[in-house]
Amino acid sequence: MTQIDIKREVISVLGNMGIAERAITEKANFSKDLGLDSLDFVEMVMEFELRFNLSIPTIEAEKICTVKHAIDYLNAALRKESVTRS
């Protein structure tokens, strides 16, 4: 999966949560800019885990603050996962 594919999925998840696509920029902060509360954030992380078939530890999830952070984290996690499976 390419970084562009990951970005599309992240945008899709946020869109399904009712966030306008025009508001979803890489710099957008989940709480400050997109209005996610802690429950929304947990739901978002759970959806990432389902869509990308990986587990995101809570301590790692807490570091994900922006759309860019999410894309970068998921990209790295998927690469690590593919190396582990090989």
N, CA and C of each residue as an Amber inpcrd file, in Angstrom:
protein
   258
   0.8480000  -1.1740000   0.0000000   0.0000000   0.0000000   0.0000000
   0.8950000   1.2400000   0.0000000   0.5950000   2.1530000  -0.9060000
   1.4080000   3.3640000  -1.0120000   0.9390000   4.4250000  -0.0060000
   1.7640000   5.4410000   0.1630000   1.4100000   6.5230000   1.0750000
   0.1490000   7.2420000   0.5810000  -0.0260000   7.3140000  -0.7220000
  -1.2340000   7.9400000  -1.2810000  -2.4680000   7.1130000  -0.9290000
  -2.3500000   5.7860000  -1.0090000  -3.4560000   4.9030000  -0.6250000
  -3.8010000   5.0790000   0.8530000  -2.7700000   5.1830000   1.6750000
  -2.9770000   5.3700000   3.1110000  -3.6920000   6.6940000   3.3570000
  -3.2530000   7.7300000   2.6810000  -3.8840000   9.0510000   2.8400000
  -5.3580000   8.9840000   2.4500000  -5.6600000   8.2990000   1.3470000
  -7.0640000   8.1520000   0.9170000  -7.8950000   7.4530000   1.9800000
  -7.3260000   6.4130000   2.5770000  -8.0470000   5.6790000   3.6230000
  -8.2650000   6.5420000   4.8600000  -7.2520000   7.2980000   5.2530000
  -7.3800000   8.1900000   6.4160000  -8.4830000   9.2180000   6.1420000
  -8.4840000   9.8000000   4.9570000  -9.5130000  10.7710000   4.5890000
 -10.8870000  10.1080000   4.5870000 -10.9690000   8.8870000   4.1080000
 -12.2280000   8.1470000   4.0900000 -12.7550000   7.9100000   5.5060000
 -11.8720000   7.4950000   6.4070000 -12.2710000   7.2610000   7.7950000
 -12.8180000   8.5490000   8.4000000 -12.0970000   9.6410000   8.2230000
 -12.5210000  10.9180000   8.7870000 -13.8200000  11.3970000   8.1370000
 -13.9450000  11.1920000   6.8430000 -15.1820000  11.5590000   6.1480000
 -16.3760000  10.7820000   6.6770000 -16.1760000   9.4970000   6.9420000
 -17.2420000   8.6690000   7.4990000 -17.6200000   9.1030000   8.9060000
 -16.7320000   9.8400000   9.5590000 -17.0050000  10.3550000  10.9000000
 -17.7120000  11.7140000  10.8300000 -18.0020000  12.1680000   9.6180000
 -18.7500000  13.4050000   9.4400000 -17.8990000  14.6510000   9.2610000
 -16.6130000  14.4760000   9.0240000 -15.7250000  15.6170000   8.8410000
 -15.6770000  15.9630000   7.3500000 -15.8640000  17.2290000   7.0460000
 -15.8490000  17.6810000   5.6530000 -14.4730000  17.4570000   5.0510000
 -14.4440000  16.9140000   3.8450000 -13.1720000  16.5990000   3.1910000
 -12.2860000  17.8310000   3.0320000 -12.8760000  18.9900000   2.8100000
 -12.0810000  20.2150000   2.6320000 -11.3400000  20.6050000   3.9140000
 -11.8310000  20.1260000   5.0620000 -11.1810000  20.4300000   6.3500000
 -10.0100000  19.4980000   6.6350000  -9.9350000  18.3960000   5.9000000
  -8.9260000  17.3770000   6.1740000  -7.6570000  17.6760000   5.3840000
  -6.7360000  18.3610000   6.0410000  -5.4300000  18.6380000   5.4560000
  -4.3890000  17.8940000   6.2800000  -3.2020000  17.7440000   5.7340000
  -2.1670000  17.0200000   6.4720000  -1.7940000  17.7200000   7.7700000
  -1.9150000  19.0400000   7.8130000  -1.5650000  19.7930000   9.0210000
  -2.6850000  19.8040000  10.0570000  -3.8710000  19.3540000   9.6760000
  -5.0340000  19.4290000  10.5730000  -4.8170000  18.5880000  11.8240000
  -5.0070000  19.2360000  12.9700000  -4.9230000  18.5680000  14.2640000
  -6.2890000  17.9320000  14.5370000  -6.2800000  16.6880000  14.9990000
  -7.5380000  15.9710000  15.1870000  -8.4850000  16.6700000  16.1560000
  -7.9730000  17.1740000  17.2650000  -8.8690000  17.8220000  18.2320000
  -9.0820000  19.2970000  17.9260000  -8.0160000  20.0380000  17.6980000
  -8.1230000  21.4940000  17.5240000  -8.7800000  21.8930000  16.2080000
  -8.4060000  21.2360000  15.1250000  -8.8970000  21.6350000  13.8070000
 -10.1100000  20.8350000  13.3350000 -10.1490000  19.5490000  13.6800000
 -11.2260000  18.6940000  13.1860000 -12.2990000  18.4120000  14.2310000
 -12.0570000  18.8420000  15.4740000 -13.0850000  18.7390000  16.5100000
 -13.3240000  17.3580000  17.0910000 -12.3640000  16.4490000  16.9370000
 -12.5360000  15.1200000  17.5170000 -12.3320000  15.1750000  19.0300000
 -13.2630000  14.5590000  19.7660000 -13.0600000  14.4280000  21.2030000
 -12.3790000  13.0880000  21.4520000 -12.1490000  12.7520000  22.7020000
 -11.3860000  11.5360000  23.0070000 -12.0920000  10.2790000  22.5090000
 -13.4170000  10.2290000  22.5850000 -14.1520000   9.0630000  22.0940000
 -14.0370000   8.9590000  20.5780000 -14.1740000  10.0840000  19.8920000
 -14.0120000  10.0940000  18.4330000 -12.6240000   9.5990000  18.0470000
 -11.6200000  10.0520000  18.7960000 -10.2480000   9.6660000  18.4970000
 -10.0710000   8.1540000  18.6360000 -10.6240000   7.5890000  19.7010000
 -10.5350000   6.1340000  19.9100000 -11.2400000   5.3990000  18.7720000
 -12.4000000   5.8860000  18.3740000 -13.1210000   5.2620000  17.2570000
 -12.3010000   5.3320000  15.9680000 -11.6460000   6.4640000  15.7440000
 -10.8140000   6.6280000  14.5540000  -9.6610000   5.6210000  14.5630000
  -8.9840000   5.5110000  15.6880000  -7.8660000   4.5740000  15.8050000
  -8.3470000   3.1420000  15.5880000  -9.4940000   2.7960000  16.1640000
 -10.0360000   1.4460000  15.9740000 -10.3450000   1.1780000  14.5070000
 -10.8550000   2.1830000  13.8080000 -11.1390000   2.0210000  12.3800000
  -9.8490000   1.8660000  11.5870000  -8.7980000   2.6160000  11.9570000
  -7.4940000   2.4310000  11.3120000  -7.0130000   0.9960000  11.5120000
  -7.1630000   0.4760000  12.7170000  -6.7210000  -0.8900000  13.0050000
  -7.4680000  -1.8970000  12.1350000  -8.7630000  -1.6980000  11.9650000
  -9.5610000  -2.6010000  11.1300000  -9.1680000  -2.4910000   9.6530000
  -9.0980000  -1.2780000   9.1570000  -8.8210000  -1.0780000   7.7240000
  -7.4130000  -1.5120000   7.3280000  -6.4570000  -1.3080000   8.2280000
  -5.0730000  -1.6070000   7.8970000  -4.5950000  -2.9270000   8.4930000
  -5.4910000  -3.6140000   9.2060000  -5.1960000  -4.9300000   9.7840000
  -3.9230000  -4.8950000  10.6310000  -3.8980000  -3.9540000  11.5750000
  -2.7670000  -3.8830000  12.4980000  -3.2490000  -3.3770000  13.8490000
  -2.3990000  -3.5320000  14.8300000  -2.7100000  -3.0850000  16.1800000
  -1.8970000  -1.8300000  16.4790000  -2.5740000  -0.8130000  16.9890000
  -1.9050000   0.4320000  17.3430000  -1.9060000   0.5380000  18.8670000
  -0.7440000   0.3670000  19.4970000  -0.6840000   0.4720000  20.9540000
  -1.1390000   1.8570000  21.4290000  -1.8020000   1.8930000  22.5670000
  -2.3160000   3.1490000  23.1040000  -1.2380000   4.2010000  23.2280000
  -0.0810000   3.8110000  23.6960000   1.0190000   4.7720000  23.8740000
   1.4500000   5.3830000  22.5410000   1.3530000   4.6010000  21.4750000
   1.6760000   5.1150000  20.1390000   0.5290000   5.9840000  19.6110000
  -0.7070000   5.5540000  19.8400000  -1.8680000   6.3090000  19.3630000
  -1.8990000   7.7070000  19.9630000  -1.4920000   7.8180000  21.2230000
  -1.5090000   9.1140000  21.8960000  -0.5610000  10.1250000  21.2510000
   0.4100000   9.6590000  20.4930000   1.3680000  10.5340000  19.8150000
   0.8500000  11.0420000  18.4700000  -0.2270000  10.4640000  17.9910000
  -0.7830000  10.8260000  16.6850000  -1.7150000  12.0200000  16.8700000
  -1.2560000  13.1940000  16.4410000  -2.0120000  14.4370000  16.6740000
  -2.6030000  15.0360000  15.4080000  -1.9580000  14.7780000  14.2680000
  -2.4080000  15.3850000  13.0190000  -2.6360000  14.3090000  11.9640000
  -3.2690000  14.7190000  10.8900000  -3.4990000  13.8050000   9.7650000
  -2.1560000  13.2960000   9.2440000  -1.1680000  14.1760000   9.1320000
   0.1730000  13.7830000   8.6620000   0.8040000  12.7550000   9.5930000
   0.6810000  12.9720000  10.9140000   1.2070000  11.9920000  11.8650000
   0.5610000  10.6230000  11.6420000  -0.7550000  10.6190000  11.4180000
  -1.4700000   9.3530000  11.2010000  -0.9670000   8.6580000   9.9430000
  -0.8330000   9.4080000   8.8610000  -0.3630000   8.8270000   7.5980000
   1.0460000   8.2600000   7.7700000   1.9280000   9.0410000   8.3820000
   3.3110000   8.5900000   8.5820000   3.3800000   7.3700000   9.4870000
   2.5940000   7.3850000  10.5690000   2.5940000   6.2420000  11.4880000
   2.1050000   4.9860000  10.7760000   0.9900000   5.1020000  10.0720000
   0.4250000   3.9400000   9.3860000   1.3660000   3.4230000   8.3010000
   1.9970000   4.3190000   7.5800000   2.9580000   3.9250000   6.5550000
   4.1040000   3.1280000   7.1740000   4.6670000   3.6430000   8.2640000
   5.7760000   2.9470000   8.9380000   5.3220000   1.6090000   9.5170000
   4.1430000   1.5870000  10.1160000   3.6340000   0.3500000  10.7230000
   3.3780000  -0.7130000   9.6640000   2.8440000  -0.3110000   8.5190000
   2.5870000  -1.2710000   7.4500000   3.8890000  -1.7960000   6.8480000
   4.8810000  -0.9480000   6.7080000   6.1920000  -1.4000000   6.2090000
   6.8040000  -2.4000000   7.1810000   6.7460000  -2.0740000   8.4720000
   7.3000000  -2.9630000   9.4930000   6.5700000  -4.3030000   9.4700000
   5.2520000  -4.2460000   9.3200000   4.4300000  -5.4500000   9.2790000
   4.7840000  -6.3180000   8.0600000   5.0230000  -5.6800000   6.9110000
   5.3500000  -6.4500000   5.7140000   6.7350000  -7.0980000   5.8280000
   7.6620000  -6.4470000   6.5040000   8.9890000  -7.0150000   6.7330000
   8.8800000  -8.2020000   7.6820000   8.0470000  -8.0650000   8.7020000
   7.8560000  -9.1360000   9.6860000   7.2290000 -10.3670000   9.0370000
   6.3070000 -10.1480000   8.0970000   5.6190000 -11.2580000   7.4340000
   6.5120000 -11.9720000   6.4170000   7.5300000 -11.2830000   5.9110000
   8.3910000 -11.8660000   4.8650000   9.2780000 -12.9620000   5.3850000
